[in-house]
Amino acid sequence: MQPIVDTSLWLAHKRRALANPAAGADFLMRRAAEELADRLGAVERKFDRAAVLFCQTPAAVDVLATSGKVADIVRVEADAAFLGDG
């Protein structure tokens, strides 16, 4: 079966965006992190571990860390370069 997404091209575009950041380009991730914070605020339980997958910014990690509801956060990115300052 032929792949639907060219992952090499996708990753090249993400690396290029990281190398040439544009102010406000992370608006969707920031909005998603705000939504995560709202939803997590309604949850009473605590979690031993949470995974943050392919976010490219630290926004989701920051929300989880400041919530006090997650003991350990694992961040997974397609390229180690995305683990920097975001």
Backbone as CSV, one residue per row, in Angstrom:
resi,resn,N_x,N_y,N_z,CA_x,CA_y,CA_z,C_x,C_y,C_z
1,MET,0.842,-1.169,0.000,0.000,0.000,0.000,0.895,1.242,0.000
2,GLN,0.511,2.225,-0.768,1.288,3.463,-0.858,0.928,4.385,0.311
3,PRO,1.934,4.969,0.943,1.653,5.860,2.077,0.846,7.084,1.646
4,ILE,0.003,7.539,2.543,-0.809,8.731,2.291,0.012,9.992,2.541
5,VAL,0.871,9.940,3.541,1.677,11.097,3.926,3.155,10.787,3.682
6,ASP,3.834,11.709,3.048,5.281,11.591,2.853,5.944,12.082,4.138
7,THR,6.311,11.154,5.010,6.838,11.545,6.317,8.166,12.280,6.228
8,SER,8.971,11.959,5.241,10.241,12.675,5.073,9.988,14.135,4.725
9,LEU,9.042,14.373,3.846,8.698,15.744,3.461,8.058,16.483,4.630
10,TRP,7.179,15.798,5.351,6.524,16.390,6.516,7.568,16.835,7.541
11,LEU,8.532,15.963,7.810,9.569,16.285,8.778,10.469,17.409,8.275
12,ALA,10.754,17.437,6.986,11.559,18.522,6.410,10.856,19.861,6.579
13,HIS,9.544,19.895,6.381,8.779,21.136,6.565,8.816,21.583,8.026
14,LYS,8.687,20.635,8.943,8.727,20.966,10.371,10.102,21.491,10.780
15,ARG,11.155,20.879,10.253,12.515,21.359,10.558,12.737,22.761,9.995
16,ARG,12.234,23.015,8.798,12.374,24.339,8.193,11.632,25.382,9.031
17,ALA,10.445,25.048,9.486,9.679,25.971,10.324,10.413,26.250,11.633
18,LEU,11.048,25.237,12.196,11.808,25.422,13.430,13.007,26.338,13.205
19,ALA,13.648,26.201,12.052,14.827,27.010,11.732,14.471,28.461,11.421
20,ASN,13.241,28.698,10.962,12.789,30.044,10.589,11.475,30.362,11.300
21,PRO,11.513,30.554,12.609,10.264,30.747,13.349,9.553,32.046,12.972
22,ALA,8.241,31.971,12.941,7.402,33.141,12.679,6.576,33.408,13.934
23,ALA,6.561,34.647,14.359,5.808,35.014,15.556,4.346,34.607,15.407
24,GLY,3.835,33.924,16.411,2.429,33.532,16.412,2.107,32.263,15.649
25,ALA,3.101,31.636,15.039,2.843,30.429,14.245,2.376,29.262,15.116
26,ASP,2.613,29.347,16.398,2.209,28.268,17.305,0.826,28.498,17.910
27,PHE,0.013,29.352,17.281,-1.277,29.722,17.863,-2.200,28.516,18.066
28,LEU,-2.186,27.553,17.161,-3.054,26.385,17.331,-2.602,25.522,18.504
29,MET,-1.305,25.366,18.666,-0.815,24.577,19.797,-1.103,25.297,21.109
30,ARG,-0.955,26.613,21.129,-1.281,27.363,22.342,-2.764,27.217,22.672
31,ARG,-3.610,27.265,21.656,-5.059,27.114,21.867,-5.385,25.710,22.380
32,ALA,-4.732,24.701,21.797,-4.945,23.322,22.254,-4.494,23.160,23.706
33,ALA,-3.399,23.814,24.074,-2.915,23.748,25.456,-3.901,24.424,26.407
34,GLU,-4.493,25.534,25.979,-5.521,26.194,26.791,-6.710,25.263,27.007
35,GLU,-7.115,24.586,25.953,-8.228,23.637,26.046,-7.869,22.478,26.982
36,LEU,-6.636,21.989,26.877,-6.167,20.925,27.769,-6.235,21.386,29.222
37,ALA,-5.808,22.605,29.478,-5.845,23.141,30.843,-7.278,23.214,31.361
38,ASP,-8.198,23.671,30.516,-9.609,23.746,30.921,-10.162,22.367,31.259
39,ARG,-9.897,21.413,30.389,-10.427,20.060,30.598,-9.773,19.379,31.795
40,LEU,-8.484,19.573,31.951,-7.782,18.965,33.076,-8.229,19.582,34.399
41,GLY,-8.634,20.844,34.351,-9.120,21.508,35.549,-10.372,20.866,36.121
42,ALA,-11.155,20.225,35.271,-12.389,19.574,35.709,-12.159,18.151,36.212
43,VAL,-10.949,17.656,36.073,-10.629,16.281,36.459,-10.031,16.284,37.861
44,GLU,-10.548,15.423,38.717,-10.075,15.364,40.103,-8.922,14.388,40.310
45,ARG,-8.779,13.413,39.441,-7.764,12.382,39.676,-6.365,12.856,39.315
46,LYS,-5.393,12.131,39.811,-3.988,12.392,39.491,-3.479,11.238,38.637
47,PHE,-2.507,11.526,37.792,-1.982,10.547,36.857,-0.509,10.291,37.145
48,ASP,-0.120,9.031,37.072,1.285,8.678,37.278,2.144,9.156,36.119
49,ARG,1.616,9.041,34.904,2.409,9.380,33.718,1.492,9.904,32.618
50,ALA,2.018,10.868,31.865,1.316,11.389,30.687,2.315,11.480,29.545
51,ALA,1.840,11.266,28.342,2.685,11.383,27.150,2.220,12.570,26.325
52,VAL,3.159,13.368,25.897,2.895,14.501,25.011,3.529,14.131,23.677
53,LEU,2.694,13.951,22.661,3.154,13.400,21.388,3.171,14.429,20.267
54,PHE,4.342,14.645,19.687,4.530,15.441,18.471,3.917,16.842,18.548
55,CYS,4.114,17.533,19.643,3.557,18.883,19.812,4.476,19.980,19.286
56,GLN,5.751,19.727,19.235,6.767,20.655,18.740,6.969,21.904,19.578
57,THR,6.136,22.124,20.564,6.320,23.238,21.488,6.154,22.688,22.906
58,PRO,6.634,23.401,23.898,6.478,22.932,25.277,5.117,23.266,25.889
59,ALA,4.184,23.799,25.128,2.905,24.276,25.664,2.143,23.206,26.440
60,ALA,1.979,22.032,25.872,1.227,20.970,26.551,1.968,20.474,27.789
61,VAL,3.281,20.353,27.688,4.084,19.930,28.839,3.932,20.944,29.966
62,ASP,3.972,22.218,29.633,3.831,23.267,30.641,2.487,23.169,31.360
63,VAL,1.423,22.939,30.603,0.089,22.814,31.200,0.037,21.624,32.151
64,LEU,0.540,20.487,31.696,0.520,19.290,32.542,1.356,19.484,33.798
65,ALA,2.522,20.093,33.646,3.420,20.296,34.788,2.818,21.245,35.816
66,THR,2.218,22.326,35.358,1.660,23.304,36.299,0.346,22.840,36.916
67,SER,-0.299,21.854,36.318,-1.571,21.368,36.863,-1.379,20.644,38.191
68,GLY,-0.194,20.066,38.388,0.045,19.290,39.591,-0.661,17.943,39.589
69,LYS,-1.233,17.564,38.459,-2.001,16.318,38.380,-1.246,15.180,37.705
70,VAL,-0.039,15.461,37.221,0.743,14.438,36.524,2.117,14.332,37.179
71,ALA,2.469,13.123,37.598,3.753,12.915,38.269,4.923,12.899,37.292
72,ASP,4.743,12.271,36.139,5.833,12.113,35.176,5.302,12.407,33.777
73,ILE,6.007,13.255,33.043,5.590,13.628,31.688,6.652,13.167,30.708
74,VAL,6.231,12.410,29.712,7.124,11.924,28.663,6.781,12.684,27.389
75,ARG,7.779,13.339,26.823,7.563,14.097,25.584,8.208,13.350,24.421
76,VAL,7.432,13.084,23.385,7.906,12.357,22.208,7.804,13.275,21.000
77,GLU,8.908,13.432,20.278,8.941,14.253,19.069,9.554,13.456,17.922
78,ALA,9.276,13.862,16.713,9.805,13.189,15.524,11.291,13.461,15.334
79,ASP,11.780,14.533,15.942,13.182,14.924,15.814,13.604,15.534,17.147
80,ALA,14.779,15.197,17.618,15.267,15.723,18.898,15.346,17.243,18.908
81,ALA,15.480,17.867,17.748,15.548,19.332,17.669,14.282,19.981,18.223
82,PHE,13.152,19.294,18.139,11.892,19.851,18.631,11.801,19.832,20.150
83,LEU,12.724,19.167,20.806,12.722,19.114,22.259,13.374,20.340,22.884
84,GLY,13.877,21.255,22.062,14.507,22.483,22.554,13.487,23.399,23.186
85,ASP,13.708,24.673,23.076,12.834,25.666,23.706,11.486,25.789,23.022
86,GLY,11.280,25.131,21.919,9.990,25.182,21.247,9.972,26.257,20.255
